[in-house]
Amino acid sequence: MSSNNTAYTPGEALQVLSFEVGAQTYCVPVGTVREIRGVTPPTPLPDAPPHVRGVINLRGQVMPVIDLSARLGKGLAQDGPRQVIIVVENGRDVAGLLVDAVCDSFIVEASQISPPPSVGDEASALVSAVITTETTMVVLLTVDAILPERPIDLAA
């Protein structure tokens, strides 16, 4: 089953989960979030990209843990007391996003959502939209762009 919640659909309201990575607030569509869990030390994998901390076993399913700070080009996340793993899914892909803290879940009206500005690098592919609230701006991330690429299945 494929999720259509990995990117924002223009003209629609959207429920999001917001969280902190460093001093910045980001969010993902609630429809992509499976659960929020405490940090479990991952098992490192050889030759994994620097933003993949390793893998954890979530009730029998092995999934990667992505250091979202590193994935967003902000350096490795520092351990903190409010740090959690947000388990997200995109179709059959499941991964944990290591974030500094979860903030809130809220509904965003279509009028508050703007397309991301063009910045000309890979980071722009990670951004679906920019949400403007009365007090701040929040970056809506594209879940399928954050997840590690799945190797081509060789077994039929």
Disulfide bonds with the S-S distance in Angstrom:
none
